[in-house]
Amino acid sequence: MNKINKVLVGIASLAVTAGMAYAAGSVLSEPQVPTVGRSVSRAVDAKFTIPTAEGTYIDLSLATYENAKVENSAGADQCFGSTSSKTKVTFAFENSVAQPYTFKMSTGHKGTCTINLTLRDNNGDVVAQTKNPIPNTGAWNRTYNWEWFLSEPLAVGNYTLELTTSDLQGSNYAGNWGKMGFYAGINDNRDHIPGPISLEKGNYTGMRVESAGNVGYVKNDCSGSYNIVCDEAGVYDLVWGISRSGEGTALITVADKDDNVTTSTSWAIENLGNYTPATVHLEGEVAKGDNVLKILFKAEHGGYILNFKDVELKRVADHYACLRNFAIEGQSVTAGEGYDYNCNLPMEYDGSDVTLSFDRVHGSTAVTAVRDGENVTVTEIADGRYSVPAPAANGETIVTVTLTPEEGSVVAYKTVYTMRIFHIGDIVMTGLNIGGTGVGADVIDAVNAQTPGLTISDMVFTSMPVVTATFADNSTAEAVLKSMDGTKATYQIDGKAVSVSKSFEFIVDGIHLYTPADTDKSTVIKYDGALKQADGSWSNGLYTINPCNDGWDGKQFKLKPQATTVTAPSYHKVKQLILHQLYDNYKAGKVASVTSEGAKVYCPTNGYFIQGNTRPVDLVVNVENHVPGTPFVIDFEDGQQPVMWFEFVYDQLTPTTAPQLQNIAVTPYEGRNHAVVTFSFDREMTDCEISVAGNKVIAYGGGTSLSFPLWNLAWNTDVVVSIPAGEASDVFGNKTAEEHKTTLTIGSEAAVEAIAADRFINVSTVAQLRDAVASLSATNSSADAATTVIYIYDGDYDLGSDALLINNRYNVSLIGESREGVLIHGTKTGISDPIFSTRYSTNIYMENLTLRNDLDFGKPQRAGVGVAHYGGNLDIMKNVTLQSIQDTQVTGERGYYLNCTIHGSVDYICGGGDHFYDHCTIVHEISGGYITAPSTSPSLKHGYVFSNCVIKGQGDYSLGRPWQNEPRAFFLHTTMEAKPDNGAWGPMGTLVTHFFEYGSKDASGNLLDLSVRKNSPTSINSYSPVLPEQYAEYFTVENVLGSTDSWLATELTVELPAPGSPVIKPGVLSWESVNGAAGYMIYADGKLIDYTTSTSYTLSNARETMPDYTVRAINANGAQGHLSDVAVDTTTGIDSVGADINEDEIQYFNLQGIRVANPSNGIYIRRQGDTVEKVYIK
């Protein structure tokens, strides 16, 4: 039997999934250590037949295996886990059809290794062999898909396939393997060069192909590999379009079919944008046939490096000329600084010459040398070896090798190579670094001269600096602290070479340390998005940072590279300010200074920070004589977006005076009867209760402001809001000394502004829907934009993999014809890749539609994170259905959801913000799992509030689990047709939590026993998750969503009454106006035909029969009102009545003038004699 010519192709797609680390079935946990010894579950003669049917996989339990185990049942989730360097798997099978085959498998690994595959026939002869080099996918999920092409027909008969492991790196495991099968035929779609490279065919680690066709998300250690076929061997250029985000290097290699690297190029990424074409010369020759192109990215930061696309390999020559393998006989050669190579001859070296050698490739060379500034003779010995005069002690010889390429189609990208040969004669310091700052040459000379009492000053250190020295032989040493006197430290460094040593001593002045006192306090300030202010600052009422870009909740602030003011409370005397985890997202920079008027502030000389989070720093600033209440000013040098969080160490003063009022602010209330009145003081206040218009109102303390939410105020009245003297108290027990008050003049209810006809858009196709959304960039990109309504007719709106994004928009309403009839769906994966997004938008209203992520909803196998909707600020949903399995809804800042239905199984309501779910239905699709995964900002008090909701579907779920920040969730008066597990709250983040339940009942309305409830196992605070009864009534829509700015979501969902008395007069439909209407929708036989802001509408004459006309009003937010009755047609259709009618007889005609013998219910024309009238018959 002829051996099959095999072709190994790693055509793979690496699926990148973001989200909360959970999945059922398909997402595997960390592998367990395999059982010691041999684990064989089936006999070796267990067989299956190939070809494997498309869409199915080999049942792995049919194999014999050692040092591995089969996880999960047969199918896509089944895999070999607990693998090791000793794993061996053998399949015995029968081939039923003589044909070529493609063997496929998928792997996941947190390290790298090689799988060796051997195919044998029934006689044990090797038919084919290959290797599968498993990459590091960063997870055990099997996201790397690999193919092995068996291009010659495999004869009918019995075979064995053996898989073993080798070359394990980065892990003691050999990865998880699954989705194996022998599939009929070969589909070799590899790219051929010269020619373009199809990026979608690449195998990616850490980066991915984006919808625009480019590769993005490229950071340090990200890589991509491409299986290619070279049709013409030779030298190649790689040409690609790049858009650089940060500094970095691309290491580009090409390896042949035997895994020999034939080209290797390190390319510093050029500062280009807009996908400008760039050319990289590949150093080496690409072999004809099968090859793998690999691009590995490196950076000294953790930020993004670039995006790239339009990759092409262009052939430029037959051969590549270069010099390789430079060596000095008997000595070590390293990369040189300022030279290509460096060789340090030891102190004891006594030879007059050294022997230099190197390899020439496709070229000739000339070698010259300069010793201590003078030319010396270089003698060629033989075989590319040269005798070079050695330098004297403490001297150097510089060797220059010039390459001349061969004639013909030969290129050389480097023609001059240099080497420095240095002879160490003494211990000489060549570099000195103090606390990350290098000193100048004059200081180093003084240290080498061992100047007595040498003092190095003009630098500031706020912690003991680490001092290191570099010597002429490239060795390094760290200094030892000998003594400390005030701000001066004496250091000693010992340099050594062979048996010789030398000590250097010096003084470093400028060390300003602070040791906190026992009475000192400290406060950590981390970013909380809910505390970003409208003026661009950030404030929690005690500490203020201005300006502030934004940040990551619970982590760093993102600042601007400009003077930034940081203010602490007026009773904090700051001793130390620490900028923790300091780096820049885009560009390295420096904290140039930190100042505070009246204080002595010590900011370290080495205030540098890098781009990216690979090496963040904690910058300590020490302060003397701070004036309490005086801000600090941080000045940045360079950088683009420095990030950090703050820690203040301070002496807390105890004020004894009354709190002083700083400001009174009232939310806008013109045309409204509700507002929030905020009294701001000069210090932290406690809870305060006052009386307003006869009602008790509470403002909660914890900051410098007391905010009183006022609701349902009487129209056309003056409302006095007063804090009587002595009623408000600071945290020190000091009470206000005088009354503080303001008066609100509540006028009349505001008239509703009409929604213009050109702001009412009808759509019935995906293309029209996308066009309507695209048009919002011109009409709804500012907060004062008029409302735009997009009305969506019933239909299937399949978005495919291209999401619908309403981002950074304001005041938009999406109204569906019906919840069941409007289906907007598609397939996306990743927590930041929803089907539909209102992220970064404000006041988006959604009604009567269904949003679905088709990733795995309604399918038998889990596929990961599939977001249906990613929310924004002030989202409202009414009668909306959301469908997915994991992360169905990712919430934004605030939202109200009325009569909605949400499907899922894993964390399917997740994210931050305050959100109120009012009479919603939760459908739990798969037993187990979690409904919510909150990530509530610490400054927020509510998180997720579920009021009078119903939970259906499968049971044994958890109501929620902690994700990030300070999670909060409240389930109040919930009907649990499907019941949770007894504990009701699950584990995830180790965090402070606020999880509560009250008044839960079964399907029959019987209260459930909540005494079995337990807090999340990973909660770090202890409490009962059953809400006390006295607190339950607090959780209203007003308190949860409007306590800070008086946002009243329920007034935006008001369902207006039906327009009254709709009638049809000749050619015109008219109706009575509806108070609060912003416009009217016109229907014919139940179908929307038009929209108007008037109370009349001109009808079309094109209809053969008169349809039933109805009307409904919409409110200012686009919410639909009740539908009117069918309009009454007052047009008779009768011109005259003939003389043959018996005048004594009562006769009936319909409105079209046709006589009716037996009229039923409705409106008719009745004639008796000369009397004609319209009547209504019941």
Secondary structure, DSSP 4 states (H G I P E B T S, - for coil): -PPP-EEEE---------SSS--SSSS--SPPPPPSS----S-TT-EEEESPPTT----GGGSEEES-EEESSSSTT-EEES--TT-EEEEEEEE-S-EEEEEEEEEE-SSEEEEEEEEEETTS-EEEEEEEEE---SSSS--EEEEEEEEEEEPSEEEEEEEEEEEEESSSS--EEEEEEEEES-----EEESEE--GGG-EEES-EE-TTS-EE---TT-EEEEEEEESS-BEEEEEEEEEESS--EEEEEEEETT--EEEEEEEEPP---TTEEEEEE-SB-BPSEEEEEEEEEE-SSSS--EEEEEEEEEEEESEE-EEEEEEETTS--EE-SSSSEEEEE-TT---SEEEEEEEEESEEEEEEEEETTEEE--EEEETTEEEEEPPPTT-EEEEEEEEEEPSSSEE-S--EEEEEEEE--S--EEEEEETTEEPPHHHHHHHHTT-TT-EE-S--BSSPPPEEEEETTS-EEE-EEEEEETTEEEEEEEEEETTEEEEEEEEEE-B------TT-EEEEE---GGGB-TTS-EE-SS-EEES--EE-TTS-EE--SS-EEEE--TTEEEEEEEEEEEEESSS-EEEEEEE-TTSEEE--S--EE-BSSSS-EEEEEEEES--TTPPEEEEEEE-SSEEEEEEEEEEEP---SPP-EEEEEE---TT-S-EEEEEEESS-B--EEEEETTEEEEE--SSSEEEEEE-SPPTTEEEEEEE-TTS-BBTTSPBPSS-EEEEEEE-PPPPPPP--GGGEEEE-SHHHHHHHHHHHHHHSSSTTPPPEEEEE-SEEEE-TTS-EE--S-EEEEEEES-TTTEEEEE---STT--SEE-TT-EEEEEEEEEEEETTTTTSSS--S---SEE--EEEEEEEEEEE-SBS-EEE-SEEEEES-EEEESEEEEEESSEEEEES-EEEE-SSSSEEEEE---TT-S-SEEEES-EEEE--S-EEE---SSS-EEEEES-EESSPPPSS-B---S-B--EEEEES-B-TTSPBP-GGG----TTBSS---SB--HHHHTT--HHHHHHTTT---GGGGS--PPPPS--EEETTEEE----TT-SEEEEEETTEEEEEESSSEEEPPS--SSPPPEEEEEE-TT--EEEEPPPPEE---------TTS-TTSEEEE-TTS-EESS--SEEEEEEETTEEEEEEE-
